[in-house]
Every structure is written in structure tokens, then in C-alpha cells.
Amino acid sequence: MRRAARPARRAPGGLGLAALLAASLVGAPGPARADAAAPGSVDAAPGALPAAPGATDDGAELDRLTRLQATDPAAAVVGWVGLADRTGDPAVAAFALFRAARAAEQQLADLPRARVLYRRLRDEHATSNEAPAAASALLRIGDGAHATPTRDALARLRATYAAERSLAVLAAGEALAAGDEVDAAQAGLWLADTYRDLGRCGLATPRYDDVARRFAGTAEATDAIRGAAECALRLRQWGRARALAAQLPAGDARERTLRESLLQRIGAAQTRSHGAVAAWVAVIVAGLALLGSVAHAVVVSRRGLRALAPPFEVLFAAPVLAVLVGAAYTGHVDVWPAVQLIAGGGLAVAWLSGAGLDAVRAAGRPVRRRAALHVALAVLIILGLVFLAIDRDALYDQVAETVRFGPEL
């Protein structure tokens, strides 16, 4: 049977562990900078910059307005709209309208103007690269047709938080979430989702529970139950996660698929958690046994701590492993902690095992059985460390992808 076609391109986060190590050594480029402008951000539109504005008068204006937006967003919005009005290039017009709308939304928190600009972009440039992002923005901030004070206030809070990333902004959202209308449920969900994305499931969970309780039977309540289950999964509260997943509706095929997918993820996460406990037990028991064997070897050698001098193999391997760890840190920092743990643990095990065997050999004692014991203990320790490194940094998908498709250099 032919193997499934390999994807043409994978993001750095999808590389397998072995692939990332190999890519580090050959100098493959690392992950994109976290602060690089992303599609849909204030500093970038969803599509690429219009194909050839630099070859026209529009190019200089694009550069000028981009610089102006960083210092005077209000003037930049006027400039972007003016450029969209006078340019003869539809791609430039769509790009300019998107920049104007996004600046009005995120930098000025002027939602009425942002809605007008997003609607104009959506209606006048429906086939542009920026049109889907405009439609998404209108869903996020509301198109103004059914605006309410709470909805507008929530949209402004979202825009302010997107620009400032301040916890004080989230605190201001608590008052909106305390209301009884459905927009208050949206505010509560936004707060809970934001806290969850920040890794603060302890703060997100009560907000999910509040929305699910006060707005039972609504779509917002369903989303809150799903979010609470995700938090329980992250906190390894398996029973609570299963109970919440069981509360999700299963009226149609899509809902049943979502619920079953969540239950499968919970089961897989629980299995991995049990595997991590077993790995810890294996590492601790095998490590203590190895230390006991080495201590006995030191005693019978009568050389004291001098018997623990590193073997030649360890001195040879140390700089090689240092290069691997350094390459992982500079090229693929997402796997660096795992590489560091495995390399450091492996070097320590090799040092102790080799020094112990050398000490016994120097004392004239037989080493064959002890060597076999050391090999078994070393295998247990290294396998345990590999599993713990993968579990700690959630590298399961990367490893599975490497096994399935092979390393990508």
C-alpha cells in the first residue's frame, strides 16, 4: 500500500524531535520570531503586501503610512482611507482599507469607524485577500446592526486588550460579565477564554462555570462547558473533565463528533499521565540501583572518590552533547529542554556506569554480570527520561509526525 502523500510544508512546531535535532546541526532556519508581524495583526494584513506597489507612486505612500501608524494612528487612518480612494490598484485599496480598519479598531478603539471600514472592504473588495479577515472582524466586534451597550463595551474592551495586553482591562470586563443579558454571557466567555489562553485555568474555571449555570441551555453555556472541560484536562482533573464532556449536546453528527473527540483526548491524556508516573518510578528505582552498584564498586576498589573519575568515553561524548544542546537552543528552542534533559541524564548515567565498571575491573573483580546489570538499568533510566521529556513539553505530536513521515531537514 502506498504511503499517504507527505505534506508539502509543515510549521516548525510540527517537526519531530529527531528532525529538529538534525535540522539544528545542518543549520536549518529556526522558528519565526514570536514578535514578527502576523497576518491579521495591527502590523500586517492577511495577504502579502500588494504585488508591486514599490514600482508605483503607491509604494512610497505605503511606506510613509506604515511609519506614521506607529506614532499617529488617527492620522494614519485618514491617510489609509485616502490612499484607498485614489489608487487605481484594487489590491492596494483593499490593503489600505484593512490597515485603516484594524488601526481604528485596535489602536483607536473607534468601533463605529472600524465597522464602516470593514464593511466597505467586505462589500467593495469581496475577492481580496483581506475580505475574509474583514468578515471575521465584523463577527468579533459586531456589524452594528444589533448593537447594545454591553456588546459595544465588550468590543472596546477586546480592542483595548488586544493593544495593551493588560490584566487591568480584564478586570474591567468583570462588570460586563455580571449582567443577565446574553451579551454578559459573551463577556464571561471572553474573560474565561482569555484566562485559559494565559495558562490561568484556576481563574478561567469559575467563570466558565458561572456562564454555564446562569445561561443554561444557550450556545454560550455549551461553549462554557467545553471550555471548562479543556481547563479540567489541562489541570489533569480526569473525572471532572469526563463529567463535563458528558454534558455536551449530541443532537447532530457534528456535536457527537466534537464530544467524542474531547473524550478521546481526555482518555489519551490520562494514559500519558499514568505513563509519566511509571516513568518516574522507573527512573528513581533504576537510578538508586545504579548508585548502589557504583557505591559498592567504589568501596571494593579502595580508591575512594578517585574511582569516580570520568571514563574516556564520557570525556569524548560531553562536547558532542554540548553541541547538540547548543544547536537545539539556538535553532529549535521548543525542543531544547527535552534535548537538555536527555543529553544531561544520559551523560550522567554513562559516567556513573563506566566509572563503576572501571573501579570493579581495577580491583580484579568480575564485571560481566555487573555490566549487564548496568546496561539494563541505563536503558530503564534513559527510556524513562525520554518519556518524561516528551510528556513535560508535550512533544507527542512532533514525535508521531516524525515516525509517520520521517525527518524533515
C-alpha positions, 0 to 999 in steps of 0.5 A: 500500500502506498504511503499517504502523500507527505505534506508539502510544508509543515510549521516548525512546531510540527517537526519531530524531535529527531528532525529538529535535532538534525535540522539544528546541526545542518543549520536549518532556519529556526522558528519565526520570531514570536514578535514578527508581524502576523497576518491579521495583526495591527502590523500586517494584513492577511495577504502579502503586501500588494504585488508591486506597489514599490514600482508605483507612486503607491509604494512610497505612500505605503511606506510613509503610512506604515511609519506614521501608524506607529506614532499617529494612528488617527492620522494614519487612518485618514491617510489609509482611507485616502490612499484607498480612494485614489489608487487605481490598484484594487489590491492596494485599496483593499490593503489600505482599507484593512490597515485603516480598519484594524488601526481604528479598531485596535489602536483607536478603539473607534468601533463605529469607524472600524465597522464602516471600514470593514464593511466597505472592504467586505462589500467593495473588495469581496475577492481580496485577500483581506475580505475574509479577515474583514468578515471575521472582524465584523463577527468579533466586534459586531456589524452594528446592526444589533448593537447594545451597550454591553456588546459595544463595551465588550468590543472596546474592551477586546480592542483595548486588550488586544493593544495593551495586553493588560490584566487591568482591562480584564478586570474591567470586563468583570462588570460586563460579565455580571449582567443577565443579558446574553451579551454578559454571557459573551463577556464571561466567555471572553474573560474565561477564554482569555484566562485559559489562553494565559495558562490561568485555568484556576481563574478561567474555571469559575467563570466558565462555570458561572456562564454555564449555570446562569445561561443554561441551555444557550450556545454560550453555556455549551461553549462554557462547558467545553471550555471548562472541560479543556481547563479540567484536562489541562489541570489533569482533573480526569473525572471532572473533565469526563463529567463535563464532556458528558454534558455536551449536546449530541443532537447532530453528527457534528456535536457527537463528533466534537464530544467524542473527540474531547473524550478521546483526548481526555482518555489519551491524556490520562494514559500519558499521565499514568505513563509519566508516573511509571516513568518516574518510578522507573527512573528513581528505582533504576537510578538508586540501583545504579548508585548502589552498584557504583557505591559498592564498586567504589568501596571494593576498589579502595580508591575512594572518590578517585574511582569516580573519575570520568571514563574516556568515553564520557570525556569524548561524548560531553562536547558532542552533547554540548553541541547538540544542546547548543544547536537545539537552543539556538535553532529549535528552542521548543525542543531544547529542554527535552534535548537538555534533559536527555543529553544531561541524564544520559551523560550522567548515567554513562559516567556513573556506569563506566566509572563503576565498571572501571573501579570493579575491573581495577580491583580484579573483580568480575564485571560481566554480570555487573555490566549487564546489570548496568546496561539494563538499568541505563536503558530503564533510566534513559527510556524513562527520561525520554518519556518524561521529556516528551510528556513535560513539553508535550512533544507527542505530536512532533514525535508521531509526525516524525515516525509517520513521515520521517525527518524533515531537514 
